[in-house]
Amino acid sequence: MNNINYNWNYPTTIWVGQNRIKDLSLACKKLNISKPLFVTDSELVKSNIVKKTLLDLKKENLSFETFSNVSGNPCGSHVEEGVNFFNQKKCDGVIAFGGGSGLDVGKAIAFMSGQNLPIWDFEDIGDNWTRANNDMISPIIAVPTTAGTGSETGRASVILDEKTGVKKIIFHPKFLPSIVILDPILTIDLPSNITAATGMDALAHNLEAYCAPGYHPMADGIALEGMRLIKNSLLNVVNDGSNIEARMNMLTASSMGSTAFQKGLGAIHSLSHPLNAQYNVHHGLSNAIFMPYVLTFNKTFIENRIILICEYLNMEKNFETFLNWILHLRKKLEIPHKITDIIDLKDINLDKLSKMALDDPSTSSNPRKLNINDMRIMYEHSISGELFK
């Protein structure tokens, strides 16, 4: 440790359990939100869960507005449009409802609603966050409907800059929602393939957080338990979407992953973000594809940590056992083994992707220090399907 200082931050108020969505209007009252902007994505807004939620808000005589011009891998233009709508309708808080895109855009709208600088001025670099006007950030209630991103317990949003084609992490401590509602009922209708991909996203968060360098036993403990919940629940919930206990475990593990990765992430995310931005690939799916390539590339630097994971998960205590579990889990979930299973090889620009991956904020906390050639080599292996020896 040698005189190195660390900053630890932990989550917010979380209301957990079946049908806790019925407490949404109460959450607004707790935060003195009289006219929330309900932010969700363009597909989810058509769903019965959204219609029922909005109907319940009306029954509570709560005035609200709805914004749903949000798609996967959300862009700065989504946030800008949402901010204009928020201010035009004189809203005073945000209900961010949905998967990672709805949550990230909702959080960003609440943050940007009172700022004068462009959103990119708050990219998670240095002390950029101190430029914000803290008094003009609106309160946020987060309601996840997928178990993967964990954005509900995060202090940042990942937003695509359309001009550069780069996903950027926009950070401020007040991005953290004031109240989170974790209700497994909201995830029951999630298709099995999305359940699988988002579940692997949650696993990637917990795994990379645990393997990231640095002193953070609290994050490590949360990450270990998050991985245990995923190991015990992910296949169950994919095979039986109505399994409420498994749904609850996955929602919890997702929030735990986001809480833990304040310690850091790694090359799984570094390689994924450019793919998400350039080819609109689902983030959880790309994380799942890259996971074994990054594990084997980092093996020398993480083997002892992986053995500790195996011990906690009641596996045979060696790296190969853990790797084989990941490969077996991906196969059971029907996750492709190579990126060329989802992207045409001729469309892949390795030079561009490698540069973007090296510049990604997740790169700095990878257990093994990386250069641009390392990024290219990992991409090449994910194309050939050959794991590192």
TAFEN-V187931 format. One record per residue. N is the residue number from 1. PSI is psi in whole degrees, -180 to 180 (none if undefined). NEAR is the number of other C-alpha atoms within 10 Angstrom. D_CENTER is the distance of its C-alpha to the mean C-alpha in Angstrom with 2 decimals. Layout:
n = {N N}
psi = {PSI PSI}
near = {NEAR NEAR}
d_center = {D_CENTER D_CENTER}
This chain:
n = {1 2 3 4 5 6 7 8 9 10 11 12 13 14 15 16 17 18 19 20 21 22 23 24 25 26 27 28 29 30 31 32 33 34 35 36 37 38 39 40 41 42 43 44 45 46 47 48 49 50 51 52 53 54 55 56 57 58 59 60 61 62 63 64 65 66 67 68 69 70 71 72 73 74 75 76 77 78 79 80 81 82 83 84 85 86 87 88 89 90 91 92 93 94 95 96 97 98 99 100 101 102 103 104 105 106 107 108 109 110 111 112 113 114 115 116 117 118 119 120 121 122 123 124 125 126 127 128 129 130 131 132 133 134 135 136 137 138 139 140 141 142 143 144 145 146 147 148 149 150 151 152 153 154 155 156 157 158 159 160 161 162 163 164 165 166 167 168 169 170 171 172 173 174 175 176 177 178 179 180 181 182 183 184 185 186 187 188 189 190 191 192 193 194 195 196 197 198 199 200 201 202 203 204 205 206 207 208 209 210 211 212 213 214 215 216 217 218 219 220 221 222 223 224 225 226 227 228 229 230 231 232 233 234 235 236 237 238 239 240 241 242 243 244 245 246 247 248 249 250 251 252 253 254 255 256 257 258 259 260 261 262 263 264 265 266 267 268 269 270 271 272 273 274 275 276 277 278 279 280 281 282 283 284 285 286 287 288 289 290 291 292 293 294 295 296 297 298 299 300 301 302 303 304 305 306 307 308 309 310 311 312 313 314 315 316 317 318 319 320 321 322 323 324 325 326 327 328 329 330 331 332 333 334 335 336 337 338 339 340 341 342 343 344 345 346 347 348 349 350 351 352 353 354 355 356 357 358 359 360 361 362 363 364 365 366 367 368 369 370 371 372 373 374 375 376 377 378 379 380 381 382 383 384 385 386 387 388 389}
psi = {-43 60 21 133 147 150 123 133 142 168 -170 -169 127 123 119 136 168 134 20 -13 -24 -14 10 -44 -35 -40 -41 -44 -41 -34 8 37 116 -23 84 154 118 112 124 -178 169 -22 -45 -29 -22 -8 162 -33 -37 -45 -42 -40 -45 -35 -41 -37 -40 -39 -26 6 34 124 135 164 157 134 125 18 68 135 175 150 65 152 165 -33 -32 -45 -46 -45 -42 -39 -45 -42 -43 -49 -38 -41 2 47 160 18 170 135 107 117 122 -153 -163 -37 -47 -41 -45 -43 -43 -45 -42 -36 -47 -39 -47 -11 -24 16 151 -22 156 155 -33 -17 -10 21 147 72 125 -132 32 -33 -24 -9 -16 152 100 -33 -11 20 124 152 151 135 129 133 95 141 4 158 82 -65 -36 17 -22 -22 23 155 30 164 143 115 136 126 107 -29 -35 -16 22 134 130 144 117 123 140 143 -31 5 -23 120 147 -33 135 137 116 103 110 -23 -33 -15 -2 -39 5 128 152 -36 -35 -37 -43 -48 -43 -34 -38 -29 -46 -41 -43 -41 -49 -43 -50 -35 -44 -36 -13 143 160 162 107 70 -30 -46 -40 -44 -41 -43 -41 -48 -35 -42 -36 -44 -41 -44 -39 -16 -27 -51 -38 -45 -29 -40 -26 90 -16 4 98 -40 -44 -39 -43 -42 -40 -41 -44 -45 -34 -48 -35 -40 -44 -36 -42 -33 9 -22 -32 165 -139 -159 -22 -46 -35 -42 -32 -46 -44 -37 -41 -43 -40 -30 6 37 140 132 -43 -37 -46 -38 -42 -40 -45 -18 -53 -29 -42 -40 -49 -32 -38 1 -50 -30 -15 0 -42 -37 -40 -37 -38 -37 -46 -41 -44 -33 8 43 164 134 77 159 -42 -36 -45 -44 -44 -33 -43 -47 -41 -42 -45 -42 -44 -34 0 40 130 152 -27 152 -23 -4 -16 -13 135 131 -38 -18 -5 121 96 -35 -47 -46 -42 -40 -44 -40 -41 -36 -8 142 -25 -19 -37 -24 11 140 -30 128 140 148 178 -31 -37 -43 -44 -42 -42 -40 -42 -40 -36 -15 -43 -26 4 125 157 141 none}
near = {7 4 5 7 7 10 7 10 13 12 19 15 12 18 17 16 15 15 13 16 22 15 14 23 20 14 20 21 12 11 14 13 24 14 18 27 28 23 28 29 24 15 13 19 21 12 11 12 18 17 12 12 16 19 12 17 17 13 10 12 10 16 13 20 17 17 21 20 19 26 17 17 22 25 22 21 15 20 25 18 14 26 25 14 18 25 14 9 14 13 22 20 28 30 30 33 28 25 24 29 25 32 33 31 32 35 33 31 31 29 28 25 22 17 17 10 12 10 21 14 13 22 19 17 12 8 11 15 18 12 13 19 14 15 8 13 22 23 23 32 28 28 28 27 25 27 32 31 29 26 30 36 26 28 22 23 27 23 26 22 17 13 7 8 14 21 24 23 20 23 24 24 13 19 26 24 28 19 24 25 24 27 24 28 19 22 24 20 15 16 11 17 14 17 27 28 26 28 30 31 28 31 31 27 33 33 27 28 29 29 26 24 19 15 13 17 12 14 24 20 14 22 30 23 19 26 26 20 21 24 17 14 20 24 19 16 24 22 14 14 18 17 16 18 15 22 27 23 20 31 28 23 30 35 28 25 33 26 27 33 24 19 25 23 27 28 33 28 27 25 27 24 29 25 24 22 24 16 13 13 19 19 24 24 23 25 28 28 24 25 28 24 26 25 25 19 20 19 19 11 18 19 17 15 16 23 19 16 24 19 13 14 18 10 14 12 17 16 20 15 15 20 17 12 13 19 18 12 18 20 12 13 20 12 19 17 22 20 23 16 13 13 14 9 11 7 9 17 10 14 12 12 23 23 16 20 27 22 16 22 20 20 23 19 20 24 21 18 13 15 14 15 13 15 23 20 16 23 23 16 18 22 17 13 17 14 14 15 6}
d_center = {29.32 32.30 31.87 28.22 26.47 22.91 21.03 19.12 17.27 16.21 14.67 16.45 18.52 16.96 19.18 18.81 20.86 22.29 23.15 21.77 20.89 24.62 24.11 22.20 25.42 26.16 22.90 24.09 27.46 26.17 24.56 27.60 25.77 28.60 27.14 23.37 21.68 19.76 16.90 15.55 15.48 18.76 18.75 17.58 20.18 22.85 21.86 23.97 21.33 20.99 24.76 25.46 23.17 24.87 28.21 27.74 27.03 30.22 32.14 31.22 32.70 29.59 29.67 26.43 25.39 22.85 20.84 19.19 19.57 15.93 14.91 12.13 11.14 12.58 15.47 17.37 20.05 17.98 17.45 21.11 22.43 20.56 21.92 25.37 25.25 24.10 27.02 29.46 29.02 29.18 26.11 25.39 21.85 18.71 17.43 13.89 13.86 11.89 8.72 5.92 9.06 11.27 9.41 8.86 12.45 13.85 12.93 14.31 17.36 18.17 18.01 20.01 22.51 24.86 24.36 26.98 25.25 23.04 19.27 19.36 21.56 18.68 16.69 15.55 18.90 21.49 22.30 21.44 19.86 23.41 24.61 23.12 25.46 24.05 26.49 25.25 21.62 21.44 20.10 16.87 16.43 13.06 13.43 10.63 12.33 9.98 8.99 5.86 2.30 4.73 5.09 8.57 9.37 8.22 11.03 9.75 8.81 8.51 11.78 14.18 17.65 19.96 22.90 21.60 19.16 16.67 13.03 13.25 11.31 13.18 13.70 15.93 16.31 16.97 13.59 13.08 14.19 17.65 17.40 14.74 16.13 14.99 17.40 17.39 19.92 17.46 15.77 19.20 19.67 16.51 18.04 18.17 16.72 13.49 13.53 14.06 11.46 8.54 10.41 10.64 6.97 7.31 10.55 9.60 7.72 10.87 13.21 12.61 12.61 15.83 17.38 16.76 20.14 21.15 22.51 20.05 21.39 19.50 16.05 17.73 19.05 15.86 14.22 17.43 17.56 14.00 15.20 18.41 17.00 15.11 18.37 20.41 18.50 16.48 19.69 21.34 18.95 18.95 22.74 23.24 20.80 23.05 22.64 21.58 21.46 19.11 16.87 16.95 16.28 13.11 11.83 12.98 11.57 7.98 8.90 10.81 8.38 6.68 10.41 11.65 9.95 11.99 14.48 13.00 11.35 13.65 15.03 12.77 10.23 13.40 14.86 12.02 11.43 15.16 15.31 12.72 14.73 18.12 18.11 15.47 14.18 11.26 8.34 8.32 12.06 12.52 10.75 13.12 15.99 15.81 15.37 19.15 20.29 18.43 19.52 23.09 23.11 22.12 24.37 27.04 24.73 22.64 25.21 26.21 22.69 22.21 25.57 24.49 21.50 24.11 26.37 23.91 23.01 26.75 26.84 29.57 28.83 28.42 25.90 27.14 26.58 22.87 22.60 24.62 22.44 19.37 21.67 23.16 19.91 18.81 22.33 22.35 19.17 20.84 18.27 20.24 21.41 21.76 20.12 23.56 23.15 20.90 22.18 25.89 27.01 29.13 26.21 24.48 25.38 24.80 26.16 23.80 20.66 21.80 22.41 19.05 17.37 19.74 19.00 15.21 14.29 12.79 16.30 18.15 16.74 17.36 20.17 22.53 23.37 22.84 24.92 24.80 26.91 24.54 21.77 24.33 25.51 22.13 21.73 25.34 24.79 21.91 24.49 27.36 25.53 27.29 25.59 26.77 29.77}
